[in-house]
Amino acid sequence: MTDWDQITEYIHNAMQAVESAHATTQELRKNPNGEALAAFQAQMKDLTERLTRLQTALEHESEYELDELADRLAVTLSGRPVPYRKTQKV
């Protein structure tokens, strides 16, 4: 899976987390209790983590592009991926 495939997956997962958080918010509004609040807080934490991963990848978009290009070029020329990456593998 390439970095761009992973970023696309991050976007999809973040959208699912937004939908899930919205459903949990509706439940908290209908039935405000400790259990609903705990579920809401867990959903918000998950959403924040997913959006942070996505934001990090998007803030360093050009670096990911260069790493992808270097990786593909190395595989084409030597048959092995580049051992060093400027960015962290997503």
C-alpha positions as MATLAB code, in Angstrom:
seq = 'MTDWDQITEYIHNAMQAVESAHATTQELRKNPNGEALAAFQAQMKDLTERLTRLQTALEHESEYELDELADRLAVTLSGRPVPYRKTQKV';
ca = [
       0.000    0.000    0.000;
       1.433    3.382   -0.949;
       1.464    6.430    1.287;
      -1.303    7.953   -0.838;
      -3.475    4.877   -0.421;
      -2.917    5.160    3.318;
      -3.832    8.866    3.299;
      -7.019    8.047    1.376;
      -7.808    5.445    4.004;
      -7.202    8.047    6.742;
      -9.731   10.336    5.061;
     -12.285    7.540    4.832;
     -11.718    6.514    8.466;
     -12.030   10.121    9.638;
     -15.348   10.468    7.798;
     -16.611    7.295    9.463;
     -15.473    8.593   12.854;
     -17.385   11.852   12.263;
     -20.545    9.888   11.480;
     -20.085    7.711   14.546;
     -19.414   10.727   16.770;
     -22.544   12.403   15.424;
     -24.631    9.352   16.318;
     -23.095    9.289   19.803;
     -23.840   13.019   20.191;
     -27.479   12.416   19.310;
     -27.643    9.623   21.885;
     -26.123   11.908   24.532;
     -28.734   14.578   23.768;
     -31.586   12.058   24.037;
     -30.290   10.341   27.139;
     -27.778   12.440   29.094;
     -26.173   10.069   31.570;
     -22.693    8.994   32.585;
     -22.551    6.077   30.157;
     -23.588    8.216   27.186;
     -21.075   10.883   28.201;
     -18.265    8.313   28.426;
     -19.174    6.982   24.962;
     -19.197   10.543   23.602;
     -15.780   11.283   25.095;
     -14.352    8.061   23.644;
     -15.734    8.930   20.209;
     -14.286   12.447   20.376;
     -10.872   11.072   21.380;
     -10.928    8.611   18.471;
     -11.987   11.351   16.047;
      -9.248   13.684   17.282;
      -6.590   10.977   16.833;
      -7.754   10.165   13.300;
      -7.870   13.821   12.270;
      -4.421   14.448   13.774;
      -2.915   11.595   11.705;
      -4.572   12.951    8.585;
      -3.465   16.515    9.280;
       0.144   15.410    9.825;
       0.195   13.567    6.512;
      -1.379   16.477    4.644;
       0.950   19.063    6.186;
       3.914   17.135    4.769;
       2.358   16.278    1.414;
       5.342   17.252   -0.734;
       7.708   15.235    1.451;
       5.506   12.166    1.020;
       5.496   12.737   -2.740;
       9.302   12.825   -2.839;
       9.565    9.689   -0.730;
       7.083    7.869   -2.994;
       9.038    8.959   -6.069;
      12.372    7.916   -4.530;
      10.905    4.565   -3.494;
       9.542    3.796   -6.946;
      12.728    4.930   -8.646;
      14.844    2.761   -6.339;
      12.646   -0.281   -6.960;
      12.860    0.325  -10.712;
      16.629    0.724  -10.715;
      17.762   -1.664   -7.999;
      14.763   -3.854   -7.255;
      14.751   -2.710   -3.608;
      12.959    0.170   -1.891;
      14.938    3.056   -0.440;
      16.244    2.174    3.037;
      15.928    5.809    4.204;
      12.779    7.896    4.180;
      12.511   11.596    4.935;
       8.992   11.045    6.251;
       7.654    8.471    8.632;
       5.850    5.613    6.892;
       2.127    6.230    7.315;
];
